[in-house]
Amino acid sequence: MRRATRAWGAAALCSLVLAGCSAGDGADERAADARPTTTTAGRGASGKKEAKPEPVPEPAALKGVRLNVTDGQTVGVGMPISLTFDRPVPVAERAAVERRLEVTARPGVTGSWSWVEDRNLHEGQRVDYRPREPWKPGTKVTVRAGAGTTRTFGVGRSLVATVDVRTHTMTVVKDGRTRRVKVTAGAPGMDTWNGTMVVLDKQSRVLMDSRTVGYGKAYKDYYNYAVHLTTSGTYLHENPNANATAGERNVTHGCIGLATDGTARRFYEEVIPGDIVRVVGSEETVATGNGYGNWNVGWKEWRAGSALS
């Protein structure tokens, strides 16, 4: 079911501090401009003592900022850093906000912030950071959003699952090891989103109600081992209908169904937030702000979404 009523560096001892873009195509200069700087009092060419400049006030928007990662959390290789604000940040203020955002990664990465239109928020209430390519397993990341918010998290092992709706199979590649799983996806007219999604969270049991997504009284029931993929309600979960249809045909209302023979439970137990689930062979591509659809945007376009680009 597409929706539910509820879910949810480079060298040793070196790293790159990234704000806006960090490297390539003039990005070094932009990063230097973007990162906060400290100025100390000293003497100018005349030998006279110069006054220390007044500090620039922190943008008010950062007082209510929220991060999608917790301190010490381990995430998958696809997890973006996502900040949301209590109110929309006007276009004229966004560069000032980005200059107060820092990402430090070991090993270092090339990355960029980009303003994202979240399906459940107003335009200007969300800005995300992602590297050019998915994080390398074992990367340690620290993000600072102004003076009052700091989080450090780690990237775990790599897990990427690719669902082919035409062959009704899911290929799971975990740390270089591959296995294939039979699935059932969205029936014609209720197609599963195409493109790359990132695991938001997971729950062992979720109530799903078709009336919340415009499908009348088609279903209202609890489903087990639910892996949450989009804010519009796409899940990868255990579905009794998959016992007969997985590997054969697509019968769901947009979710990806796995059989009750332990297949769903196995995937549920190994997946973590930030893991990548990619759907191929379907129709409409998932929007950037419908969960974490960030990887569906090309790098040039992603960088263009930064106020410092």
ChimeraX attribute file (.defattr): number of C-alpha atoms within 10 A of each C-alpha:
attribute: neighborCount
match mode: 1-to-1
recipient: residues
	/A:1	27
	/A:2	26
	/A:3	23
	/A:4	23
	/A:5	14
	/A:6	13
	/A:7	21
	/A:8	15
	/A:9	14
	/A:10	12
	/A:11	9
	/A:12	8
	/A:13	8
	/A:14	13
	/A:15	18
	/A:16	20
	/A:17	22
	/A:18	29
	/A:19	29
	/A:20	31
	/A:21	31
	/A:22	24
	/A:23	17
	/A:24	9
	/A:25	9
	/A:26	11
	/A:27	21
	/A:28	17
	/A:29	13
	/A:30	18
	/A:31	23
	/A:32	17
	/A:33	14
	/A:34	23
	/A:35	17
	/A:36	14
	/A:37	9
	/A:38	6
	/A:39	9
	/A:40	8
	/A:41	10
	/A:42	11
	/A:43	10
	/A:44	10
	/A:45	7
	/A:46	7
	/A:47	8
	/A:48	9
	/A:49	11
	/A:50	13
	/A:51	11
	/A:52	10
	/A:53	10
	/A:54	7
	/A:55	8
	/A:56	7
	/A:57	7
	/A:58	14
	/A:59	16
	/A:60	12
	/A:61	19
	/A:62	21
	/A:63	15
	/A:64	12
	/A:65	18
	/A:66	15
	/A:67	18
	/A:68	13
	/A:69	20
	/A:70	12
	/A:71	13
	/A:72	13
	/A:73	13
	/A:74	21
	/A:75	25
	/A:76	26
	/A:77	26
	/A:78	28
	/A:79	27
	/A:80	23
	/A:81	18
	/A:82	19
	/A:83	21
	/A:84	22
	/A:85	19
	/A:86	14
	/A:87	15
	/A:88	15
	/A:89	22
	/A:90	12
	/A:91	12
	/A:92	9
	/A:93	13
	/A:94	19
	/A:95	16
	/A:96	17
	/A:97	20
	/A:98	24
	/A:99	23
	/A:100	19
	/A:101	25
	/A:102	24
	/A:103	28
	/A:104	20
	/A:105	26
	/A:106	21
	/A:107	20
	/A:108	23
	/A:109	26
	/A:110	19
	/A:111	25
	/A:112	27
	/A:113	30
	/A:114	25
	/A:115	25
	/A:116	28
	/A:117	17
	/A:118	20
	/A:119	14
	/A:120	12
	/A:121	16
	/A:122	14
	/A:123	17
	/A:124	18
	/A:125	21
	/A:126	23
	/A:127	23
	/A:128	22
	/A:129	28
	/A:130	25
	/A:131	23
	/A:132	17
	/A:133	13
	/A:134	16
	/A:135	25
	/A:136	19
	/A:137	17
	/A:138	17
	/A:139	19
	/A:140	20
	/A:141	20
	/A:142	17
	/A:143	23
	/A:144	16
	/A:145	21
	/A:146	21
	/A:147	11
	/A:148	10
	/A:149	15
	/A:150	16
	/A:151	17
	/A:152	18
	/A:153	18
	/A:154	21
	/A:155	21
	/A:156	20
	/A:157	18
	/A:158	22
	/A:159	23
	/A:160	23
	/A:161	23
	/A:162	18
	/A:163	28
	/A:164	20
	/A:165	24
	/A:166	15
	/A:167	17
	/A:168	20
	/A:169	19
	/A:170	23
	/A:171	17
	/A:172	20
	/A:173	15
	/A:174	15
	/A:175	11
	/A:176	10
	/A:177	8
	/A:178	12
	/A:179	10
	/A:180	13
	/A:181	18
	/A:182	21
	/A:183	30
	/A:184	34
	/A:185	33
	/A:186	22
	/A:187	16
	/A:188	14
	/A:189	9
	/A:190	18
	/A:191	21
	/A:192	31
	/A:193	26
	/A:194	20
	/A:195	21
	/A:196	25
	/A:197	31
	/A:198	26
	/A:199	24
	/A:200	22
	/A:201	18
	/A:202	22
	/A:203	16
	/A:204	16
	/A:205	15
	/A:206	22
	/A:207	14
	/A:208	21
	/A:209	22
	/A:210	19
	/A:211	15
	/A:212	15
	/A:213	16
	/A:214	10
	/A:215	13
	/A:216	11
	/A:217	10
	/A:218	10
	/A:219	13
	/A:220	14
	/A:221	9
	/A:222	14
	/A:223	17
	/A:224	19
	/A:225	24
	/A:226	29
	/A:227	29
	/A:228	28
	/A:229	31
	/A:230	23
	/A:231	21
	/A:232	17
	/A:233	23
	/A:234	24
	/A:235	28
	/A:236	28
	/A:237	31
	/A:238	29
	/A:239	24
	/A:240	16
	/A:241	16
	/A:242	25
	/A:243	17
	/A:244	11
	/A:245	20
	/A:246	24
	/A:247	20
	/A:248	15
	/A:249	18
	/A:250	27
	/A:251	20
	/A:252	22
	/A:253	24
	/A:254	24
	/A:255	29
	/A:256	32
	/A:257	30
	/A:258	29
	/A:259	22
	/A:260	17
	/A:261	12
	/A:262	11
	/A:263	16
	/A:264	22
	/A:265	18
	/A:266	11
	/A:267	20
	/A:268	20
	/A:269	12
	/A:270	10
	/A:271	21
	/A:272	22
	/A:273	21
	/A:274	26
	/A:275	26
	/A:276	27
	/A:277	21
	/A:278	20
	/A:279	23
	/A:280	17
	/A:281	14
	/A:282	18
	/A:283	15
	/A:284	11
	/A:285	16
	/A:286	21
	/A:287	22
	/A:288	18
	/A:289	19
	/A:290	20
	/A:291	22
	/A:292	28
	/A:293	20
	/A:294	25
	/A:295	23
	/A:296	17
	/A:297	13
	/A:298	10
	/A:299	16
	/A:300	9
	/A:301	10
	/A:302	23
	/A:303	23
	/A:304	15
	/A:305	17
	/A:306	22
	/A:307	19
	/A:308	22
	/A:309	17
